[in-house]
Structure formats: C-alpha cells, structure tokens
Amino acid sequence: MRIAIVIPGTQGDVRPLVALGLGLAARGHTVRIVTVDEFKPLVRGAGLEFGGLSGDLKATAAQHQAAFERGQGIATMLRTAQQVMRALVAPWVAEGLAACQDTDLVLAGGGAVPLGASLAEALGRPFVQAYLQPNVLFGHLPSLRLPVPARTLPSPVNRSLNRVLDLLAWQAQRPAVNDVVRKGLGLKPYPWPGPGAQMRTAWPILFGFSPTIVPPPPHWRARARVTGYWSLTTDAAWTPPARLVDFLAAGPAPLYIGFGSMTDQQAPARAELVKRALALTGQRAVLATGWGGLPPGIDAPEDQLMVIDGAPHDWLFPRVRAAVHHGGAGTVAAAFAAGIPSIIVPFLGDQFFWGWRARQLGVAPAPLSRKTITADDLAAAIGRTEESGMRDRARALGMRIAAERGVDAAVTALGDWGLLADAALPALDVA
C-alpha cells in the first residue's frame, strides 16, 4: 500500500519520520515523505518518495523565537503566531493534497497533525498521529510548553494546566487550520476548542520515544503505543567531512556543543563563553553552528575546537563523550540512544521538560539557564558528566533503548490496528 508521512519541521522532526518510513518500506509499502524542500536530499537518499512543501521554516522558527524572547504579552504573541502560520501554510493545501492524493494511509507528525488529519479527511483516508513528545495522553506530566517548576505539581493540577495551554496553542493555529487549510479543502472548521477530542480519543497515535524514558500512564486508550525511538542510522545524502573525521581521531573523544534549530542574538558572546569553559576543563569539542545558536568562524586552536555547520546526531554522538545542547526532542533522543551524558541549556517549549527528565534519569546535571549561564557554570556541568556514575547510567540507558527496536514496534502497531496490508518483505534493521 501507499503511505504518506506529513512532517514539515527541523532535522530533529524529520529524521525520525524518515526512519519510520524506511521501516514501512522494508515491509513492502511505498512511502512518501511530505516535507519542505530542504530535506529532499535526505528523503531521496533514503530511497523514499518525496512530496515537496514550500516555505522557509528557519525564518518562521526565528520569528516565533524572537517573539517569545521579547517577552510580549500572550495576546501579541498569539497574533504574531497566527499571522506567521497563515502565510506559511497557505501553499500547503494544494501541495499537501497533491502529495497525498494517491496514498492509502496518511500519517502526520507533531504540529502538522491538524494539516495531515484534514488532508486525510478530505481524501477519505485513514489517519495516524505521530509524536516525538509525550503530549495529548500524558496530561499528568509537567507541561511541555513551560519551564518545569522546582516542585513537581500534582497530576490533577498538571492536567488542568495542560488543557489550558493546549487551548492557547490551538488558538495560535486556529486561523491557519480553519480559515486556510480546512476552508481550502472544503471541510467544516474545527470547533473553537479545536480537534483535541479526536486527538485524545479517536485518531490512532504512535509515540516515537522510549517507554524507558517516559512510560505510558496506567490508564491507556486503545490504538496508542509508545514504541521506542525511531533512529535514522544511515544517511546517503551526508558524508562526514575529512577534517571532522581527522579531528575525532586526533585525540580523546571530544564534547559536542550545538543548539540545533535555535537562534541566538547573543551567539558571539555564547561562543566566547564556550571557549572559556573549554579552557577551564581542558576538553576538546565539536561545535555545530546550526541555525544560528552559535556563530561560524570561531577563533580557537584547531586541536581543541572543530567548528561545523552540523552533522547527523545518530552518527556523531556515539563518537563524543557528552553533548551540550538545547534539549530538542530529536537531539535528546540521539544522546540517550548513544549512551552519553547531556548538558541541556533549554531555549523554549518541550526543551525544559527534556532537561528535567534527563536530570531525573541521572544522565544529565541540572539544566543551565541560557540567560544567566557563565563559563564557570558550564565548566562545572562538564565536570559532572565525567563522573563515573553518570557515565555508567547513560551507557546502560543507551543499551536499553537499543533493545527496544522502536521502528519495528511502530510498524507492528499499525499492523495490529488493521491499518496496513500484509507485509511483503521482512523488516530491515533500521530501529
């Protein structure tokens, strides 16, 4: 059968869904990844079909983050988000419809769930949600939209707070989804509270994270499964630069330092802070500039610091001793899977949750505040990651995650729910 996976997003969003697509293709299904043009080489290199969506997600993410950092009021931030999202999704109606037209099943990940669900409804196809974070059915946990409080709140309080925050998030999406996507597809608008009821009770859900990291709650609905991580261990579109390979081989395993899709107006000062912390600890490091969380062209001894645009975490993290990062779902998953400690400097959203959870698991020190962090703070956190207890816990956690085979578990779930035709080929080892 033919399956569309709709996932406009960052590297951390797209790579896991490509891994899931490979698992489905290994069972004989034809898979099309519907995402922005930036990821066309990744998708095509994996041997999957590509459905293109236009738009500059990097610029969009920067606008959202800038509004958040300016500390604007909720009403102003909602209006900004609504305007940005309306403009972004406008071409996706026709592009998404064309990409999903000849498919038998539609999956969508994360923030693209209302888009994917609407496309599936318009085409009369079954629909599946796919998340890399424990939302929707995990209301008992601390919010993924706010910093985790110092004292954990009772589950009923978390549930109430999460419902309110989910409603606010929906109001940011509502004009784009109802007035652009659903109107463009000839569908009735979702009600004022949004599609939350369908998300919680009707549409099947795959959670692409480890049940070791976030176990499902005791009261669990049908057609929902926490499968384990979906790790993309190969990438035909990427070859490690010779200078990076040489740097890794030239001395002890370095640190990784990078903030992925985050941007930072203080990036030059952040780089100087990193250099001072490395001098204090005597560590080597690979520094990834990403979307602007750190600047290019950092002046540092070549034997101490290697500056790169980025590299697949599934390849790089097993070759480093610890990772300093923002705590995005994809990045923290790669660190858990690689069996290395993390130092998490959250910027926004679910990054605070993952920093809290990594500390709970004993594989990271307390998250560091991006606004107040000093070189001494970072150096002290680096020292913590060298402690044998933390390194042993991280290594054991990586081994448990490797045994979960998340892609195979996700494909099995779809089959158990009667959403897949009989498998034509044996599964490949892509978990």
C-alpha positions in Angstrom: 0.0 0.0 0.0 1.0 3.7 -0.4 1.6 5.7 2.7 2.2 9.5 3.1 4.0 10.9 6.1 3.5 14.6 6.5 6.2 16.2 8.6 7.3 19.8 7.8 9.9 20.6 10.5 13.5 20.6 11.5 16.2 17.9 11.2 15.1 16.6 14.7 11.5 16.3 13.5 12.1 14.9 10.0 14.8 12.3 10.5 12.8 10.1 12.9 9.9 10.0 10.5 12.2 9.1 7.6 13.4 6.2 9.8 9.8 5.1 10.3 9.3 5.4 6.6 12.2 3.1 6.0 10.7 0.6 8.4 7.4 0.7 6.4 9.2 0.4 3.1 11.1 -2.6 4.4 7.7 -4.3 4.7 7.0 -3.7 1.1 5.0 -0.5 1.4 5.6 2.6 -0.8 6.3 5.6 1.4 6.3 9.3 0.5 7.7 11.8 3.0 5.8 15.1 2.6 8.1 17.9 3.9 9.9 21.1 3.0 12.4 21.2 0.1 15.4 21.4 2.4 15.0 17.7 3.2 14.7 16.4 -0.4 18.2 15.0 -0.5 17.7 13.2 2.8 14.4 11.7 1.7 15.6 10.7 -1.8 18.9 9.4 -0.4 17.0 7.1 1.8 15.2 5.7 -1.2 11.8 7.1 -0.3 9.4 9.2 -2.4 9.5 13.0 -1.7 6.5 15.3 -1.7 7.5 18.9 -1.5 6.1 21.7 0.7 7.3 25.3 0.1 8.3 27.7 2.8 11.3 28.8 4.9 10.9 27.1 8.3 14.2 28.5 9.5 12.8 32.1 9.2 9.5 31.1 10.7 11.2 29.5 13.7 13.3 32.6 14.2 10.2 34.8 14.2 8.5 32.6 16.8 11.5 32.5 19.0 12.1 36.3 18.7 8.6 37.0 19.8 9.0 34.6 22.8 12.3 36.2 23.9 10.9 39.7 23.7 8.5 38.8 26.4 5.5 40.1 24.6 2.1 39.6 26.1 0.1 36.5 25.3 -2.3 38.3 23.0 0.5 39.9 21.0 2.3 36.5 20.7 -0.9 34.8 19.6 -1.5 37.4 16.9 2.1 37.1 15.7 1.9 33.3 15.6 -1.4 33.4 13.7 0.0 35.7 11.0 3.2 33.7 10.5 1.3 30.4 10.4 -1.4 31.6 8.0 1.3 32.7 5.5 3.3 29.5 5.9 0.5 27.0 5.4 -1.3 28.8 2.5 0.5 26.9 -0.3 0.5 23.6 1.7 -3.2 23.0 1.0 -2.6 22.3 -2.7 0.9 20.9 -2.3 -0.2 18.5 0.5 -3.3 17.4 -1.4 -1.2 16.6 -4.5 1.3 14.7 -2.4 -1.3 12.6 -0.6 -3.8 12.1 -3.5 -2.7 8.6 -4.5 -2.0 7.2 -1.0 -3.9 4.8 1.1 -2.9 6.0 4.6 -1.8 9.4 6.0 0.4 9.9 9.0 1.4 13.3 10.3 3.9 14.4 13.0 3.8 17.0 15.7 2.5 20.4 14.7 1.5 19.1 11.3 -1.2 16.8 12.8 -4.2 19.2 12.0 -2.9 19.5 8.4 -2.4 15.8 8.0 -5.8 15.0 9.6 -7.5 17.5 7.3 -5.8 16.1 4.2 -6.8 12.6 5.2 -10.4 13.7 5.9 -10.7 15.4 2.5 -9.4 12.3 0.7 -11.3 9.8 2.8 -8.2 8.1 4.0 -7.4 6.7 7.5 -5.2 8.9 9.6 -2.5 8.3 12.3 -0.8 10.8 14.6 2.9 10.5 15.3 4.6 12.4 18.1 8.2 12.7 19.4 7.0 14.3 22.7 4.6 12.9 25.4 1.7 15.2 24.7 -2.0 14.6 24.3 -2.3 11.5 26.5 0.3 12.5 29.1 -1.5 15.4 30.8 -0.4 14.1 34.2 3.2 15.2 33.4 4.6 18.7 33.7 3.7 21.0 30.8 5.9 20.8 27.6 5.1 24.4 27.0 6.6 26.0 30.1 9.7 25.6 32.3 9.2 22.8 34.8 8.6 24.2 38.3 11.1 23.5 41.1 8.5 21.4 42.9 6.5 18.9 40.8 2.8 19.7 40.7 0.2 17.1 41.5 -1.1 15.2 38.4 -4.6 16.9 38.6 -3.0 20.3 38.5 -0.8 19.3 35.6 -3.8 18.0 33.7 -5.7 21.3 34.2 -2.7 23.4 33.3 -2.0 21.3 30.2 -5.6 21.7 28.9 -5.4 25.5 29.2 -2.0 25.6 27.5 -3.2 23.3 24.7 -6.2 25.5 24.2 -3.9 28.6 23.9 -1.7 26.7 21.5 -4.7 25.8 19.4 -5.8 29.5 19.2 -2.4 30.2 17.6 -3.1 27.5 15.0 -6.8 28.0 14.5 -6.9 30.7 11.8 -4.3 28.8 9.7 -6.0 25.5 10.2 -9.7 26.5 9.9 -9.5 29.6 7.6 -6.8 28.3 5.3 -6.4 24.6 5.4 -9.9 23.3 6.1 -11.6 26.0 4.1 -9.3 25.3 1.2 -10.1 21.6 1.4 -13.9 22.3 1.6 -14.2 21.0 5.1 -16.1 22.3 8.1 -13.9 24.2 10.6 -12.9 22.5 13.8 -14.9 23.8 16.8 -13.5 26.6 19.0 -11.7 24.2 21.4 -10.0 22.6 18.4 -9.6 18.9 17.4 -8.4 17.9 20.9 -11.2 15.3 21.4 -10.2 13.5 18.2 -6.6 13.7 19.2 -7.2 12.2 22.6 -9.8 9.6 21.8 -10.3 8.9 18.1 -7.2 9.1 15.9 -4.6 6.3 16.4 -1.3 7.6 18.0 2.3 6.5 17.7 4.7 8.0 20.2 8.3 7.8 18.9 10.1 7.9 22.2 11.3 5.3 24.6 9.0 3.8 27.2 12.1 3.7 29.4 12.4 7.4 29.2 8.6 8.3 29.5 6.5 5.3 30.5 2.8 5.4 29.4 0.3 6.2 32.1 -1.5 3.3 33.7 -4.9 4.2 32.1 -4.2 3.9 28.4 -6.5 4.2 25.5 -6.8 1.8 22.6 -4.8 2.3 19.4 -2.0 4.3 21.1 1.5 3.0 21.6 4.9 4.2 22.9 7.2 2.4 20.6 10.8 3.4 21.3 12.9 5.9 19.3 12.9 6.0 15.5 16.6 6.4 14.8 17.9 7.0 11.3 21.4 5.3 11.5 22.3 5.9 7.8 22.1 9.0 5.6 23.1 8.6 2.0 22.9 12.4 1.5 25.6 13.1 4.0 29.3 12.1 4.2 31.4 13.1 7.2 34.0 15.8 6.2 37.6 14.5 6.3 38.6 17.3 8.7 35.9 16.2 11.2 37.0 12.5 10.9 40.6 13.6 11.4 39.7 15.7 14.4 37.8 12.9 16.1 40.7 10.6 15.6 43.4 13.0 16.7 42.8 12.8 20.5 40.4 11.8 23.2 36.7 11.8 22.4 35.5 15.5 22.4 32.4 17.2 23.6 29.6 18.1 21.2 28.3 21.6 21.6 25.4 22.9 19.5 21.9 24.2 19.7 20.3 22.8 16.5 17.4 24.9 15.1 17.6 27.5 17.8 18.8 31.1 17.0 20.5 33.4 19.5 21.1 37.1 19.3 23.9 36.6 21.8 25.6 33.9 19.7 29.1 35.6 19.6 29.1 36.1 23.4 27.9 32.4 23.8 30.9 31.3 21.7 33.3 33.2 23.9 31.7 31.6 27.0 32.1 28.1 25.5 35.8 28.8 24.7 36.4 29.9 28.3 34.7 26.8 29.7 36.8 24.5 27.4 39.9 26.3 28.6 38.9 25.7 32.2 38.2 21.9 31.6 40.9 21.2 29.1 38.3 19.5 26.9 38.2 19.3 23.1 34.9 20.0 21.4 33.0 19.8 18.1 30.9 22.9 17.8 27.9 22.9 15.5 26.6 26.3 14.4 23.2 25.0 13.3 20.6 27.7 12.6 22.4 30.4 14.5 22.6 29.3 18.1 26.4 29.7 17.7 28.3 31.8 15.2 30.7 30.5 12.4 34.3 31.4 12.2 35.2 31.0 15.9 38.9 31.6 16.6 40.3 28.7 18.6 43.2 26.3 18.5 42.5 23.7 15.8 43.5 20.8 18.1 40.9 22.0 20.7 37.8 23.1 18.7 36.3 21.9 15.4 33.5 24.2 14.0 31.0 22.6 11.7 27.6 23.6 10.3 26.1 20.4 11.6 26.2 16.6 11.4 23.6 13.8 11.9 23.5 13.2 15.6 23.0 9.5 15.1 26.4 9.4 13.5 28.3 11.9 15.6 27.0 11.3 19.2 28.4 7.8 19.6 31.8 9.4 18.8 31.7 12.1 21.5 31.9 11.9 25.3 29.0 14.2 26.2 26.6 16.6 24.4 25.9 20.2 25.3 22.6 21.1 23.6 19.2 22.8 23.8 17.2 19.7 24.6 15.1 19.4 21.5 13.3 16.1 21.2 15.4 14.7 18.4 18.7 15.8 20.0 18.0 14.5 23.4 16.8 11.2 21.8 20.1 10.9 20.0 22.0 11.5 23.2 20.0 8.9 25.1 20.4 6.4 22.3 24.2 7.0 22.1 24.6 6.3 25.8 26.3 9.7 26.6 25.5 12.3 29.2 23.9 15.6 28.3 24.2 19.2 29.4 20.9 20.8 28.5 20.5 24.6 28.0 16.8 24.9 27.1 15.6 27.8 25.0 11.8 27.2 24.9 8.9 24.7 24.7 9.5 21.0 25.4 13.2 21.5 25.9 12.6 22.3 29.6 10.8 19.1 30.0 13.6 17.0 28.5 16.1 18.8 30.6 14.1 17.9 33.7 13.6 14.3 32.6 17.3 13.8 31.8 18.3 15.0 35.2 15.7 12.7 36.8 17.2 9.8 35.0 20.7 10.7 36.3 22.2 11.2 32.8 22.5 15.0 32.9 23.2 17.7 35.6 20.5 20.3 36.3 19.6 22.3 33.2 21.5 25.5 32.8 19.7 28.8 32.3 20.6 30.3 28.9 20.1 33.8 30.3 22.4 33.5 33.3 24.9 30.8 32.3 28.6 31.5 32.9 31.8 29.8 31.8 32.2 28.5 35.4 28.7 27.0 35.3 29.3 25.2 32.0 32.7 24.0 33.2 31.2 22.6 36.4 28.5 20.8 34.4 31.1 19.4 32.1 32.9 18.1 35.2 29.7 16.4 36.3 29.4 14.5 33.1 32.8 13.0 33.8 31.6 11.3 37.0 31.6 7.5 36.6 28.1 7.2 38.0 26.6 9.4 35.4 28.5 7.9 32.5 27.5 4.4 33.7 23.9 5.3 33.9 24.0 6.9 30.4 25.7 3.8 28.9 23.1 1.5 30.5 20.2 3.7 29.3 21.6 3.6 25.7 21.7 -0.2 25.8 18.1 -0.5 27.0 17.0 1.9 24.2 18.9 -0.1 21.6 17.0 -3.2 22.6 13.6 -1.5 22.1 13.7 -1.5 18.3 11.3 1.4 18.0 10.7 1.4 14.3 9.7 -2.3 14.3 7.4 -1.7 17.2 5.7 1.2 15.4 5.2 -0.8 12.2 3.8 -3.7 14.2 1.3 -1.4 16.0 0.0 -0.1 12.6 -0.5 -3.7 11.6 -2.2 -4.7 14.8 -4.6 -1.8 14.3 -5.5 -3.1 10.8 -4.1 -0.1 9.0 -1.5 -2.0 6.9 -1.9 -4.6 4.1 0.0 -7.8 4.6 3.8 -7.3 4.7 5.5 -8.3 1.5 9.1 -8.3 2.7 11.0 -8.9 6.0 11.9 -5.9 8.1 15.3 -4.4 7.7 17.2 -3.4 10.9 16.5 0.4 10.9 15.4 0.7 14.5 
